[in-house]
Amino acid sequence: MSTKKTISQDELLMIANQMIQEHDAYLDGMRATSVEERDGVLIFKGEYFLDDNGIPTEKTTAVFNMFKFLAHKLSPEFTLS
């Protein structure tokens, strides 16, 4: 079983935002602004690109999928300090 690396929120957000910018599905303004850990899963949050009425837009789905990608890739590797 692999050992997770303990990392600060700030360090993890730097890694996550680098991954976002390098991803093919990157959209201008897409970034993770916070992260928490629940039951060993990293949960990323940020701007969801809702419209003026708080309704999701096409970009909302892209952001949700990006945060899910980050959780899938980074949760096995890191745990928050």
Contacts in CASP RR format, 6 or more apart in sequence:
PFRMAT RR
TARGET T0000
AUTHOR 0000-0000-0000
METHOD contacts of the structure
MODEL  1
MSTKKTISQDELLMIANQMIQEHDAYLDGMRATSVEERDGVLIFKGEYFL
DDNGIPTEKTTAVFNMFKFLAHKLSPEFTLS
2 76 0 8 1.000
4 76 0 8 1.000
4 77 0 8 1.000
4 78 0 8 1.000
4 79 0 8 1.000
5 77 0 8 1.000
5 78 0 8 1.000
5 79 0 8 1.000
6 78 0 8 1.000
6 79 0 8 1.000
6 80 0 8 1.000
6 81 0 8 1.000
7 15 0 8 1.000
7 78 0 8 1.000
7 79 0 8 1.000
7 80 0 8 1.000
7 81 0 8 1.000
8 80 0 8 1.000
8 81 0 8 1.000
9 34 0 8 1.000
9 35 0 8 1.000
9 80 0 8 1.000
12 35 0 8 1.000
12 42 0 8 1.000
12 74 0 8 1.000
12 78 0 8 1.000
12 80 0 8 1.000
13 32 0 8 1.000
13 33 0 8 1.000
13 34 0 8 1.000
13 35 0 8 1.000
15 74 0 8 1.000
16 32 0 8 1.000
16 35 0 8 1.000
16 44 0 8 1.000
16 70 0 8 1.000
16 74 0 8 1.000
17 31 0 8 1.000
17 32 0 8 1.000
19 70 0 8 1.000
19 73 0 8 1.000
19 74 0 8 1.000
20 26 0 8 1.000
20 30 0 8 1.000
20 31 0 8 1.000
20 32 0 8 1.000
20 66 0 8 1.000
20 70 0 8 1.000
23 66 0 8 1.000
23 69 0 8 1.000
25 62 0 8 1.000
25 65 0 8 1.000
25 66 0 8 1.000
26 66 0 8 1.000
27 49 0 8 1.000
27 59 0 8 1.000
27 62 0 8 1.000
27 63 0 8 1.000
29 47 0 8 1.000
30 47 0 8 1.000
30 59 0 8 1.000
30 62 0 8 1.000
30 63 0 8 1.000
30 66 0 8 1.000
31 46 0 8 1.000
31 47 0 8 1.000
32 44 0 8 1.000
32 45 0 8 1.000
32 46 0 8 1.000
32 67 0 8 1.000
32 70 0 8 1.000
33 45 0 8 1.000
33 46 0 8 1.000
33 47 0 8 1.000
34 44 0 8 1.000
34 45 0 8 1.000
34 46 0 8 1.000
35 42 0 8 1.000
35 43 0 8 1.000
35 44 0 8 1.000
35 45 0 8 1.000
35 80 0 8 1.000
36 42 0 8 1.000
36 43 0 8 1.000
36 45 0 8 1.000
36 80 0 8 1.000
37 43 0 8 1.000
37 79 0 8 1.000
37 80 0 8 1.000
40 75 0 8 1.000
40 79 0 8 1.000
41 71 0 8 1.000
41 75 0 8 1.000
42 70 0 8 1.000
42 71 0 8 1.000
42 74 0 8 1.000
42 75 0 8 1.000
42 78 0 8 1.000
42 80 0 8 1.000
43 67 0 8 1.000
43 71 0 8 1.000
44 67 0 8 1.000
44 70 0 8 1.000
44 71 0 8 1.000
45 67 0 8 1.000
46 63 0 8 1.000
46 67 0 8 1.000
47 63 0 8 1.000
48 56 0 8 1.000
48 60 0 8 1.000
48 63 0 8 1.000
48 64 0 8 1.000
49 56 0 8 1.000
49 57 0 8 1.000
49 59 0 8 1.000
49 60 0 8 1.000
49 63 0 8 1.000
50 56 0 8 1.000
50 57 0 8 1.000
50 60 0 8 1.000
51 57 0 8 1.000
END
